[in-house]
Amino acid sequence: MVNSFLTWCLRVKFILFRQLLFFIFDAVKTNWVYHIASYLKRVYFKNDRRVVAYLICVGIATGFWFLNALNKTYTVKMTIPVTYTNLPNNKTLENQLPDQFDLTIKSHGFNILRQQVSSLFSPFEFNVKEMTDNRMMVSKRSSFAFPSRQFLTELSNQLSSEMDILSMSPDTLFFKFGQMGHKLVKVKPRVQVSLKKQYQISGDIQANPDSVMVNGPQSILDTMHFVMTDLQKFNAVDEPIKTTVPLSEIKEVFFETQQVVINIPVEEYTEAQLSVPVTVKEKSSEVNVKLFPEKVKVTFKVGLSRFQEIRPEDFKLAVTYSDINQGKQRLKVMPESIPAYLYDLKIAPEEIEYLIQN
């Protein structure tokens, strides 16, 4: 029965081969594209059961051959992508580590195929702390070299217990670290505040703590004058803000404090006006200068909590005698000193006249 089936398969194969030769010979005589289209129209594989049966036989035979091949043991070269974790946090790495290992592996075909597929989605994780017994963390040296052969057992366990790693390239892993330092650095809040009408920021935006200890390469710390928080946006604000925000990450730098509290003083404001006297700067005691007017109006905005504190003596307004020496007819009134918590300050009039009395 088996012999007759094989004989029938061979006959079908011979018929198909003969038809293929006829087609090739006929196609090359004239326009081969035309003959391909014509021949395909004349062949109806779906109506020829012998062809279908033959294709099934070929598929089954190919499947058995493939399974048999995967069941054998092979020694192959394989490239595995790698990532590094748990590097010493008291040192900074200066050299570039290899991003892949070239391995020579001995295992069954099934295991090799499975590993090739899995490595496309999950690279090998090289745990530096565990692989090197944390020697680089406790040592004061700045460079280390580890032969690759000492990692083969750990690599085999992570890949598969049924796979033997015979060799690895590179044959040595080099770690070179730079000098680490620490520095106390000011924190600079980074915020965008949109206020409701009649509200204003009534003081300095502060961070608590206002400075943090930074650890990292000394070359980076020497150029660092402050660290910034992540950008925070606040809309339609009508009350003070107190919120915890993280510090913006900086490559190769570690913060002992990862986040700070930001305080933004916000309060309702009102407009006020005072009459303030004007003085003359740089005037000789022998000269008497009469100003017109002697007082000017100062208009400003102030938070409601400080409105009652404002006094005319808190302001110092002045003109300069050098403007008189230059022959100017009107003198510019300049604020010499004003309270820091005021804003939108306006002086009227901005220029005044004068008279020199003998």
C-alpha positions as a Markdown table, in Angstrom:
| # | Residue | x | y | z |
|---|---|---|---|---|
| 1 | Met | 0.0 | 0.0 | 0.0 |
| 2 | Val | 2.8 | 2.4 | 1.0 |
| 3 | Asn | 4.8 | 1.5 | -2.1 |
| 4 | Ser | 1.9 | 2.2 | -4.4 |
| 5 | Phe | 1.2 | 5.5 | -2.8 |
| 6 | Leu | 4.9 | 6.6 | -3.3 |
| 7 | Thr | 4.8 | 5.4 | -6.9 |
| 8 | Trp | 1.7 | 7.5 | -7.5 |
| 9 | Cys | 3.4 | 10.6 | -5.9 |
| 10 | Leu | 6.4 | 10.1 | -8.2 |
| 11 | Arg | 4.1 | 9.9 | -11.3 |
| 12 | Val | 2.4 | 13.1 | -10.3 |
| 13 | Lys | 5.8 | 14.8 | -9.8 |
| 14 | Phe | 6.9 | 13.6 | -13.3 |
| 15 | Ile | 3.7 | 14.9 | -14.9 |
| 16 | Leu | 4.1 | 18.3 | -13.3 |
| 17 | Phe | 7.8 | 18.5 | -14.2 |
| 18 | Arg | 7.0 | 17.6 | -17.9 |
| 19 | Gln | 4.3 | 20.3 | -18.0 |
| 20 | Leu | 6.7 | 22.8 | -16.5 |
| 21 | Leu | 9.4 | 22.0 | -19.2 |
| 22 | Phe | 6.8 | 22.4 | -22.0 |
| 23 | Phe | 5.7 | 25.7 | -20.6 |
| 24 | Ile | 9.3 | 27.0 | -20.3 |
| 25 | Phe | 10.1 | 25.9 | -23.9 |
| 26 | Asp | 6.9 | 27.4 | -25.3 |
| 27 | Ala | 7.3 | 30.7 | -23.3 |
| 28 | Val | 10.8 | 31.5 | -24.5 |
| 29 | Lys | 9.8 | 31.2 | -28.2 |
| 30 | Thr | 7.8 | 34.4 | -28.2 |
| 31 | Asn | 6.5 | 36.9 | -25.6 |
| 32 | Trp | 7.1 | 35.1 | -22.3 |
| 33 | Val | 4.8 | 37.3 | -20.3 |
| 34 | Tyr | 1.9 | 36.5 | -22.5 |
| 35 | His | 2.6 | 32.8 | -22.3 |
| 36 | Ile | 2.8 | 32.9 | -18.5 |
| 37 | Ala | -0.7 | 34.4 | -18.3 |
| 38 | Ser | -2.1 | 32.0 | -20.9 |
| 39 | Tyr | -0.6 | 29.0 | -19.2 |
| 40 | Leu | -1.9 | 29.9 | -15.8 |
| 41 | Lys | -5.4 | 30.2 | -17.2 |
| 42 | Arg | -5.2 | 26.7 | -18.5 |
| 43 | Val | -4.1 | 25.2 | -15.3 |
| 44 | Tyr | -6.7 | 24.6 | -12.6 |
| 45 | Phe | -5.0 | 23.2 | -9.5 |
| 46 | Lys | -8.2 | 23.2 | -7.6 |
| 47 | Asn | -9.7 | 20.7 | -10.0 |
| 48 | Asp | -6.7 | 18.4 | -10.0 |
| 49 | Arg | -6.7 | 16.3 | -6.9 |
| 50 | Arg | -3.3 | 14.8 | -7.7 |
| 51 | Val | -1.7 | 18.2 | -7.4 |
| 52 | Val | -3.4 | 18.9 | -4.1 |
| 53 | Ala | -2.3 | 15.5 | -2.7 |
| 54 | Tyr | 1.2 | 16.0 | -3.8 |
| 55 | Leu | 1.4 | 19.4 | -2.1 |
| 56 | Ile | 0.1 | 17.9 | 1.1 |
| 57 | Cys | 2.8 | 15.2 | 0.9 |
| 58 | Val | 5.5 | 17.9 | 0.4 |
| 59 | Gly | 4.1 | 19.9 | 3.4 |
| 60 | Ile | 4.1 | 16.9 | 5.7 |
| 61 | Ala | 7.6 | 15.8 | 4.7 |
| 62 | Thr | 8.9 | 19.4 | 5.2 |
| 63 | Gly | 7.3 | 19.6 | 8.6 |
| 64 | Phe | 8.9 | 16.3 | 9.8 |
| 65 | Trp | 12.2 | 17.4 | 8.4 |
| 66 | Phe | 12.0 | 20.7 | 10.3 |
| 67 | Leu | 11.1 | 19.0 | 13.6 |
| 68 | Asn | 13.9 | 16.5 | 13.2 |
| 69 | Ala | 16.4 | 19.3 | 12.5 |
| 70 | Leu | 15.3 | 21.3 | 15.6 |
| 71 | Asn | 15.8 | 18.2 | 17.8 |
| 72 | Lys | 19.5 | 18.0 | 17.0 |
| 73 | Thr | 22.3 | 19.7 | 19.0 |
| 74 | Tyr | 24.1 | 22.6 | 17.4 |
| 75 | Thr | 27.0 | 24.9 | 18.2 |
| 76 | Val | 26.1 | 28.3 | 16.8 |
| 77 | Lys | 27.1 | 32.0 | 17.2 |
| 78 | Met | 24.4 | 34.3 | 18.5 |
| 79 | Thr | 24.3 | 38.0 | 19.1 |
| 80 | Ile | 22.4 | 39.1 | 22.3 |
| 81 | Pro | 21.5 | 42.7 | 23.0 |
| 82 | Val | 22.3 | 43.8 | 26.6 |
| 83 | Thr | 21.4 | 46.4 | 29.1 |
| 84 | Tyr | 23.3 | 47.3 | 32.3 |
| 85 | Thr | 21.6 | 47.8 | 35.7 |
| 86 | Asn | 22.8 | 48.5 | 39.3 |
| 87 | Leu | 25.9 | 50.4 | 38.4 |
| 88 | Pro | 27.7 | 51.9 | 41.4 |
| 89 | Asn | 25.8 | 55.0 | 42.5 |
| 90 | Asn | 29.0 | 56.5 | 44.1 |
| 91 | Lys | 30.8 | 56.6 | 40.8 |
| 92 | Thr | 30.2 | 57.9 | 37.3 |
| 93 | Leu | 30.9 | 55.7 | 34.2 |
| 94 | Glu | 33.1 | 57.4 | 31.6 |
| 95 | Asn | 33.5 | 54.7 | 29.0 |
| 96 | Gln | 31.0 | 53.2 | 26.6 |
| 97 | Leu | 30.0 | 49.6 | 27.5 |
| 98 | Pro | 29.2 | 47.1 | 24.7 |
| 99 | Asp | 25.5 | 47.1 | 23.8 |
| 100 | Gln | 25.6 | 43.5 | 22.7 |
| 101 | Phe | 27.4 | 40.2 | 23.4 |
| 102 | Asp | 28.5 | 37.8 | 20.7 |
| 103 | Leu | 28.0 | 34.3 | 22.2 |
| 104 | Thr | 29.0 | 30.8 | 21.0 |
| 105 | Ile | 26.2 | 28.6 | 22.2 |
| 106 | Lys | 25.7 | 24.8 | 22.3 |
| 107 | Ser | 22.1 | 23.6 | 22.6 |
| 108 | His | 19.1 | 21.9 | 20.8 |
| 109 | Gly | 17.7 | 23.7 | 17.8 |
| 110 | Phe | 14.4 | 24.4 | 19.7 |
| 111 | Asn | 16.2 | 26.3 | 22.5 |
| 112 | Ile | 18.3 | 28.3 | 20.0 |
| 113 | Leu | 15.3 | 29.3 | 18.0 |
| 114 | Arg | 13.4 | 30.3 | 21.1 |
| 115 | Gln | 16.2 | 32.4 | 22.4 |
| 116 | Gln | 16.7 | 34.2 | 19.1 |
| 117 | Val | 13.0 | 35.2 | 19.1 |
| 118 | Ser | 12.9 | 36.2 | 22.8 |
| 119 | Ser | 16.1 | 38.4 | 22.5 |
| 120 | Leu | 14.2 | 40.5 | 19.9 |
| 121 | Phe | 11.8 | 41.7 | 22.6 |
| 122 | Ser | 13.7 | 41.5 | 25.9 |
| 123 | Pro | 17.5 | 42.2 | 25.9 |
| 124 | Phe | 19.8 | 40.4 | 28.3 |
| 125 | Glu | 20.1 | 42.3 | 31.7 |
| 126 | Phe | 23.6 | 42.5 | 33.0 |
| 127 | Asn | 23.3 | 43.2 | 36.8 |
| 128 | Val | 26.6 | 44.9 | 37.4 |
| 129 | Lys | 26.3 | 44.8 | 41.2 |
| 130 | Glu | 25.5 | 41.1 | 41.4 |
| 131 | Met | 27.9 | 40.0 | 38.6 |
| 132 | Thr | 30.9 | 41.7 | 40.2 |
| 133 | Asp | 30.0 | 41.0 | 43.8 |
| 134 | Asn | 29.7 | 44.8 | 44.4 |
| 135 | Arg | 33.5 | 45.1 | 44.2 |
| 136 | Met | 33.4 | 48.4 | 42.3 |
| 137 | Met | 31.2 | 50.1 | 44.8 |
| 138 | Val | 33.5 | 49.5 | 47.8 |
| 139 | Ser | 36.8 | 50.0 | 46.0 |
| 140 | Lys | 38.5 | 53.3 | 45.6 |
| 141 | Arg | 39.9 | 52.4 | 42.2 |
| 142 | Ser | 38.7 | 54.2 | 39.1 |
| 143 | Ser | 39.1 | 51.4 | 36.5 |
| 144 | Phe | 38.2 | 47.7 | 36.5 |
| 145 | Ala | 38.6 | 44.8 | 34.0 |
| 146 | Phe | 36.6 | 41.6 | 34.3 |
| 147 | Pro | 37.3 | 38.5 | 32.1 |
| 148 | Ser | 34.1 | 37.5 | 30.3 |
| 149 | Arg | 34.5 | 33.8 | 31.2 |
| 150 | Gln | 33.6 | 34.5 | 34.9 |
| 151 | Phe | 30.1 | 35.6 | 33.7 |
| 152 | Leu | 29.4 | 32.6 | 31.5 |
| 153 | Thr | 27.5 | 30.6 | 34.3 |
| 154 | Glu | 25.3 | 33.5 | 35.2 |
| 155 | Leu | 24.6 | 34.2 | 31.6 |
| 156 | Ser | 23.7 | 30.6 | 30.9 |
| 157 | Asn | 21.2 | 30.6 | 33.9 |
| 158 | Gln | 19.5 | 33.7 | 32.7 |
| 159 | Leu | 19.2 | 32.6 | 29.1 |
| 160 | Ser | 18.2 | 28.9 | 29.6 |
| 161 | Ser | 19.4 | 26.0 | 31.8 |
| 162 | Glu | 19.5 | 23.9 | 28.7 |
| 163 | Met | 22.0 | 26.2 | 26.9 |
| 164 | Asp | 25.7 | 26.0 | 27.3 |
| 165 | Ile | 27.7 | 29.2 | 26.6 |
| 166 | Leu | 31.1 | 28.2 | 25.3 |
| 167 | Ser | 32.6 | 31.7 | 24.8 |
| 168 | Met | 31.7 | 35.4 | 24.8 |
| 169 | Ser | 32.9 | 38.4 | 22.9 |
| 170 | Pro | 34.2 | 40.8 | 24.1 |
| 171 | Asp | 36.5 | 38.6 | 26.1 |
| 172 | Thr | 37.0 | 41.4 | 28.7 |
| 173 | Leu | 34.6 | 44.0 | 30.1 |
| 174 | Phe | 36.2 | 47.3 | 31.0 |
| 175 | Phe | 34.6 | 49.8 | 33.5 |
| 176 | Lys | 36.2 | 53.3 | 33.8 |
| 177 | Phe | 34.9 | 55.7 | 36.3 |
| 178 | Gly | 35.4 | 59.4 | 36.8 |
| 179 | Gln | 36.0 | 61.4 | 39.9 |
| 180 | Met | 32.9 | 62.0 | 42.0 |
| 181 | Gly | 32.2 | 65.0 | 44.1 |
| 182 | His | 29.4 | 66.7 | 46.0 |
| 183 | Lys | 28.1 | 70.2 | 46.2 |
| 184 | Leu | 25.3 | 72.2 | 47.9 |
| 185 | Val | 23.3 | 73.9 | 45.1 |
| 186 | Lys | 20.5 | 76.4 | 45.2 |
| 187 | Val | 17.0 | 75.3 | 44.0 |
| 188 | Lys | 15.3 | 77.4 | 41.4 |
| 189 | Pro | 11.5 | 76.9 | 41.1 |
| 190 | Arg | 10.2 | 76.8 | 37.6 |
| 191 | Val | 6.5 | 77.9 | 37.5 |
| 192 | Gln | 4.0 | 79.6 | 35.3 |
| 193 | Val | 1.2 | 81.3 | 37.2 |
| 194 | Ser | -2.0 | 82.7 | 35.7 |
| 195 | Leu | -3.9 | 84.9 | 38.2 |
| 196 | Lys | -7.5 | 85.9 | 38.6 |
| 197 | Lys | -8.3 | 89.5 | 38.2 |
| 198 | Gln | -7.4 | 91.7 | 41.2 |
| 199 | Tyr | -4.9 | 89.1 | 42.4 |
| 200 | Gln | -1.1 | 89.3 | 42.4 |
| 201 | Ile | 2.0 | 87.4 | 43.6 |
| 202 | Ser | 2.8 | 89.2 | 46.8 |
| 203 | Gly | 6.3 | 88.1 | 47.4 |
| 204 | Asp | 9.2 | 85.8 | 46.4 |
| 205 | Ile | 8.5 | 82.3 | 45.1 |
| 206 | Gln | 10.4 | 80.1 | 47.5 |
| 207 | Ala | 11.5 | 76.4 | 47.6 |
| 208 | Asn | 11.9 | 74.4 | 50.8 |
| 209 | Pro | 14.6 | 73.4 | 51.2 |
| 210 | Asp | 16.1 | 76.1 | 49.1 |
| 211 | Ser | 19.3 | 74.1 | 48.5 |
| 212 | Val | 20.1 | 70.4 | 47.9 |
| 213 | Met | 23.2 | 68.3 | 48.0 |
| 214 | Val | 24.2 | 67.1 | 44.6 |
| 215 | Asn | 26.5 | 64.2 | 43.8 |
| 216 | Gly | 28.1 | 63.6 | 40.5 |
| 217 | Pro | 31.2 | 64.0 | 38.3 |
| 218 | Gln | 33.4 | 66.9 | 39.5 |
| 219 | Ser | 33.6 | 68.3 | 36.0 |
| 220 | Ile | 29.8 | 68.7 | 35.9 |
| 221 | Leu | 29.5 | 70.1 | 39.5 |
| 222 | Asp | 32.1 | 72.8 | 38.7 |
| 223 | Thr | 29.7 | 74.3 | 36.1 |
| 224 | Met | 26.5 | 73.9 | 38.1 |
| 225 | His | 25.2 | 76.9 | 39.9 |
| 226 | Phe | 21.5 | 75.8 | 40.6 |
| 227 | Val | 19.1 | 73.0 | 40.0 |
| 228 | Met | 15.6 | 73.5 | 38.6 |
| 229 | Thr | 12.3 | 71.9 | 39.5 |
| 230 | Asp | 10.0 | 70.4 | 36.9 |
| 231 | Leu | 7.8 | 73.0 | 35.2 |
| 232 | Gln | 4.6 | 73.6 | 37.1 |
| 233 | Lys | 1.6 | 75.5 | 35.6 |
| 234 | Phe | -1.2 | 77.0 | 37.6 |
| 235 | Asn | -4.3 | 78.7 | 36.2 |
| 236 | Ala | -6.9 | 81.1 | 37.6 |
| 237 | Val | -5.1 | 81.4 | 40.9 |
| 238 | Asp | -6.7 | 83.4 | 43.8 |
| 239 | Glu | -5.0 | 82.0 | 46.9 |
| 240 | Pro | -1.5 | 81.0 | 48.0 |
| 241 | Ile | 0.0 | 77.9 | 46.6 |
| 242 | Lys | 2.0 | 75.2 | 48.5 |
| 243 | Thr | 2.9 | 72.1 | 46.5 |
| 244 | Thr | 5.5 | 69.4 | 46.3 |
| 245 | Val | 7.4 | 69.1 | 43.0 |
| 246 | Pro | 10.3 | 66.9 | 41.8 |
| 247 | Leu | 13.7 | 68.3 | 40.8 |
| 248 | Ser | 14.5 | 68.1 | 37.1 |
| 249 | Glu | 16.8 | 65.1 | 36.4 |
| 250 | Ile | 20.3 | 65.7 | 35.2 |
| 251 | Lys | 22.2 | 62.9 | 33.5 |
| 252 | Glu | 25.0 | 61.4 | 35.7 |
| 253 | Val | 24.0 | 63.6 | 38.7 |
| 254 | Phe | 22.2 | 62.3 | 41.8 |
| 255 | Phe | 20.2 | 64.5 | 44.3 |
| 256 | Glu | 20.1 | 63.6 | 47.9 |
| 257 | Thr | 16.7 | 65.3 | 48.0 |
| 258 | Gln | 14.5 | 64.3 | 45.1 |
| 259 | Gln | 11.7 | 66.8 | 45.6 |
| 260 | Val | 11.0 | 70.2 | 47.3 |
| 261 | Val | 8.0 | 72.2 | 48.5 |
| 262 | Ile | 7.2 | 75.3 | 46.5 |
| 263 | Asn | 5.5 | 78.3 | 48.2 |
| 264 | Ile | 3.9 | 81.0 | 46.0 |
| 265 | Pro | 2.3 | 83.9 | 48.0 |
| 266 | Val | -0.8 | 85.1 | 46.3 |
| 267 | Glu | -3.3 | 87.7 | 47.6 |
| 268 | Glu | -5.8 | 90.2 | 46.4 |
| 269 | Tyr | -4.5 | 93.7 | 45.8 |
| 270 | Thr | -5.8 | 97.3 | 45.9 |
| 271 | Glu | -4.6 | 100.5 | 44.4 |
| 272 | Ala | -3.3 | 103.3 | 46.7 |
| 273 | Gln | -2.0 | 106.9 | 46.4 |
| 274 | Leu | 0.3 | 109.0 | 48.5 |
| 275 | Ser | 1.9 | 112.5 | 48.4 |
| 276 | Val | 5.7 | 112.1 | 48.7 |
| 277 | Pro | 8.3 | 115.0 | 49.0 |
| 278 | Val | 11.1 | 115.2 | 46.4 |
| 279 | Thr | 14.8 | 115.9 | 47.4 |
| 280 | Val | 17.8 | 117.2 | 45.4 |
| 281 | Lys | 20.8 | 114.9 | 45.1 |
| 282 | Glu | 24.4 | 116.1 | 44.8 |
| 283 | Lys | 23.5 | 119.7 | 45.8 |
| 284 | Ser | 26.0 | 121.9 | 47.5 |
| 285 | Ser | 25.0 | 123.3 | 50.8 |
| 286 | Glu | 25.7 | 126.8 | 49.5 |
| 287 | Val | 23.0 | 126.5 | 46.8 |
| 288 | Asn | 19.3 | 126.7 | 47.5 |
| 289 | Val | 17.0 | 125.0 | 45.0 |
| 290 | Lys | 13.2 | 125.5 | 45.1 |
| 291 | Leu | 11.2 | 122.7 | 43.4 |
| 292 | Phe | 7.8 | 123.1 | 41.8 |
| 293 | Pro | 5.9 | 121.1 | 43.1 |
| 294 | Glu | 7.8 | 120.0 | 46.2 |
| 295 | Lys | 5.7 | 116.9 | 46.5 |
| 296 | Val | 4.5 | 114.5 | 43.8 |
| 297 | Lys | 1.7 | 111.8 | 43.8 |
| 298 | Val | 2.8 | 108.2 | 43.9 |
| 299 | Thr | 0.3 | 105.6 | 42.8 |
| 300 | Phe | 0.9 | 101.9 | 43.3 |
| 301 | Lys | -0.7 | 98.5 | 43.9 |
| 302 | Val | -0.3 | 96.7 | 47.2 |
| 303 | Gly | -1.7 | 93.5 | 48.8 |
| 304 | Leu | -4.5 | 94.0 | 51.2 |
| 305 | Ser | -2.5 | 92.5 | 54.1 |
| 306 | Arg | 0.1 | 95.4 | 53.8 |
| 307 | Phe | -2.2 | 98.2 | 52.9 |
| 308 | Gln | -2.2 | 99.7 | 56.4 |
| 309 | Glu | 1.6 | 99.6 | 56.7 |
| 310 | Ile | 2.3 | 102.1 | 53.8 |
| 311 | Arg | 3.7 | 105.5 | 54.9 |
| 312 | Pro | 5.1 | 108.5 | 52.9 |
| 313 | Glu | 8.4 | 108.2 | 54.6 |
| 314 | Asp | 8.8 | 104.7 | 53.1 |
| 315 | Phe | 9.5 | 106.4 | 49.8 |
| 316 | Lys | 12.6 | 108.3 | 48.7 |
| 317 | Leu | 12.2 | 110.3 | 45.5 |
| 318 | Ala | 14.9 | 112.6 | 44.1 |
| 319 | Val | 16.1 | 114.8 | 41.3 |
| 320 | Thr | 19.9 | 115.3 | 40.5 |
| 321 | Tyr | 21.7 | 118.6 | 40.7 |
| 322 | Ser | 23.8 | 117.5 | 37.7 |
| 323 | Asp | 20.6 | 118.0 | 35.5 |
| 324 | Ile | 20.5 | 121.6 | 36.7 |
| 325 | Asn | 24.2 | 122.1 | 35.8 |
| 326 | Gln | 23.4 | 120.8 | 32.3 |
| 327 | Gly | 20.8 | 123.5 | 32.0 |
| 328 | Lys | 17.7 | 121.3 | 31.8 |
| 329 | Gln | 14.5 | 123.2 | 32.3 |
| 330 | Arg | 12.6 | 120.2 | 33.9 |
| 331 | Leu | 14.0 | 117.6 | 36.2 |
| 332 | Lys | 13.2 | 113.9 | 36.0 |
| 333 | Val | 11.9 | 112.5 | 39.3 |
| 334 | Met | 13.6 | 109.1 | 40.1 |
| 335 | Pro | 12.6 | 106.6 | 42.9 |
| 336 | Glu | 15.6 | 106.1 | 45.2 |
| 337 | Ser | 13.9 | 103.7 | 47.6 |
| 338 | Ile | 10.5 | 102.1 | 47.7 |
| 339 | Pro | 9.0 | 99.1 | 49.6 |
| 340 | Ala | 9.8 | 95.8 | 47.9 |
| 341 | Tyr | 6.2 | 94.5 | 48.1 |
| 342 | Leu | 4.7 | 97.2 | 45.9 |
| 343 | Tyr | 4.3 | 97.0 | 42.1 |
| 344 | Asp | 3.0 | 99.1 | 39.2 |
| 345 | Leu | 4.5 | 102.2 | 40.7 |
| 346 | Lys | 3.6 | 105.5 | 38.9 |
| 347 | Ile | 4.8 | 109.0 | 39.7 |
| 348 | Ala | 2.8 | 112.2 | 38.7 |
| 349 | Pro | 4.2 | 114.4 | 37.5 |
| 350 | Glu | 7.3 | 112.6 | 36.2 |
| 351 | Glu | 9.2 | 115.8 | 35.7 |
| 352 | Ile | 9.2 | 119.0 | 37.8 |
| 353 | Glu | 10.4 | 122.6 | 37.5 |
| 354 | Tyr | 12.9 | 124.3 | 39.8 |
| 355 | Leu | 14.2 | 127.8 | 40.8 |
| 356 | Ile | 17.7 | 128.6 | 42.1 |
| 357 | Gln | 17.5 | 131.1 | 45.0 |
| 358 | Asn | 20.4 | 133.3 | 45.9 |
